[in-house]
Amino acid sequence: MSTHSRASTPTDSPAPGMELLSRIDRGDLARTLAVAACAVAVALGVTGPWPAVPVIAVVGIVLGCWPIAVEAVEDVIHRRMSMEASMLIAIVAAAAIGEWTTALVITAFVLAAEILEDLSMDRGRDALTDLMSFLPEIVQVRRSGSVLAVPLAEVVVGDTVVIVPGERVPVDGRILLGTSSLDQSRITGEPLPVDVTTGDEVFAGSVNQVGALDVRAERVGAESSIGRIISAVEEAQSSEPPAQRLADRLAAWLVGFALIGAVVTYLFTRDLTATISVVVVAGACGIAAGTPLAVLAAIARIARSGAFVKDGAHLEALSSIDTVVFDKTGTLTTGAPAVVSISVPDSDAILRFDVETVLSLAATAESYSEHPLGKAIVAHALDHGLTPASAEDFAYRPGHGVTAIVDGHTVSVGSTRLVPDAPTGASADDPTTTEIHVSVDGAYAGTIFIADAIRESAVDAVAQLSRMGLRTMMITGDRPETARAVAAHIGIDDVRAGLLPEEKLAAVDAERTAGRSITMVGDGVNDAPALARADVGIAMGSGTDLARESADVVLISSDLSDLVHTVSVARRARRIVMVNFVGTIAIDLIGMGLAAFGLLSPVAAAFIHVGSETAFILNSARLIPGRASGRRR
């Protein structure tokens, strides 16, 4: 939309308010403030030396309309009618009938909207820079029998990269030596850590949890998993927007309608006064002013419910979607492992422990562990008022579990590799859970079931979206059996699982090619390309920076009921805009007919024009949330 140059960002790290100001082009800001000042002055009665044509108003309009006129001319050259062109006609029409304050206010609004759009584009570029900084700048590489610290940019295919616990995996490759657990949620969407060992594949952007690894680099830089994600986001962001703005389309119809009416009137009547009356009465100001107000009021109302819409065009696109595509991990689920249940052997077992004792012993053994599943067990114990005791001889075996001495007893917590006599298949009916077995002195004592919990608002949100006539589907990088189980619980029938980021992007493209209007809801780096490509991308507030910046809407509270409210408000805003459009057409038809037959003077035409514009603005203002309104008002 904007054709203005961007100001360079300082290399320092200023305070948030100063950083925001530093991103705004000073010329754009000065022009907007100057036009606003002119509007205030004219409204206060500063109209000298010629009250009929106040110099300060003319200067303000010329100063402010220059960039708008440049864009409008470009649109006309390319045979398209945009909001800028309709706004320019509205400004000129308002000035022609002496509505100087109105003309200046519309001008200031257009300039401010362009500044906001430029800021949004800058934040998107920053997100990509932040993503690149997620990888380490310096990595450890084995060369010529020794370990060298080299820049990541100098790592080549075939190098052996050493990754210690806590470090991020910098390349795609295969493990040559070592065992560990990796957090791959940024790449695959799998919420639980993945145990890896010699021969397993690893992805750049994963986080090494516990063991040291030697990894042979197979894909580096732009060819790695995280590099391909960045490329996909850049490509999606640079593609054509999914839909032309609603206001542009409506304004194009109205402006063309008015100009044709004026030409026909002059050809048949040769009456210049009647022709001017037609132009004045049939302006697009009701849409030009009412549509932005409806959009901004809707955005403000949505913000009250805990969501942030970045741009009016995205709100308009959201009002006409027919399909909602959900990511699973971190979107429909919380994205963090949590204990969901604990089972102990039947009372006939030789060794009998109750649930509380099993949880306490497991939490004590895991209290020194950095593994996410161990942390989930400790957190669950603390939530239930159990404080882990002291443990001795703590030992961790990647892929197996932990063993520790607790009150003189050997306690093992982990998989069946560590607790071989544990029953298997207990979670077959619920593939969303992971079994963590506990043994005491070599005897099976119980099983702790851990899962990525489903968000409380997910079931109701999907049901409400379905009642609104929207189709829902899930695309995820998680295992098919887990994805299907979660989808069945929530009420989603269409499930695509085991997808990498580029495959998620392809799934969104396929839906759009099939004629669907798509909104994608996600939270992770692996969702970013699909969020950017969808007609409307919606990110969870708890998600990654890149997801939030790639999206058009952010659910700040990560409450999916806010998604339902956002779609509902967007649809209401569209209905109001369409009422304004139909009403404008009706008034224009009547007014043009009266003006063409000489029954409407320019002054009367101006009165009808301003009166109808005021009515449509008040109609749009119904969306403005009241001061005492709550989250759902």
Secondary structure, 3 states (H helix, E strand, C coil): CCCCCCCCCCCCCCCHHHHHHHHCCHHHHHHHHHHHHHHHHHHCCCCCCCCCCCHHHHHHHHHHHHHHHHHHHHHHHCCCCCHHHHHHHHHHHHHHCCCHHHHHHHHHHHHHHHHHHHHHHHHHHHHHHHHHCCCCCEEEEEECCEEEEEEHHHCCCCCEEEECCCCECCCEEEEEECCEEEECHHHHCCCCCEEECCCCEECCCCEECCCCEEEEEEECHHHCHHHHHHHHHHHHHHCCCCCCCHHHHHHHHHHHHHHHHHHHHHHHHCCHHHHHHHHHHCCCHHHHHHHHHHHHHHHHHHHHCCEEECCHHHHHHHCCCCEEEECHHHHHEEEEEEEEEEECCCCCCCCCCCHHHHHHHHHHHHCCCCCHHHHHHHHHHHHCCCCCCCCEEEEEECCCEEEEEECCEEEEEECCCCCCCCCCCCCCCCCCEEEEEEEECCEEEEEEEEEEEECCCHHHHHHHHHHCCCEEEEECCCCHHHHHHHHHHHCCCEEECCCCHHHHHHHHHHHHHCCCCEEEEECCHHHHHHHHHCCEEEEECCCCHHHHHHCCEEECCCCHHHHHHHHHHHHHHHHHHHHHHHHHHHHHHHHHHHHHCCCCCHHHHHHHHHHHHHHHHHHHHCCCCCCCCCCCC
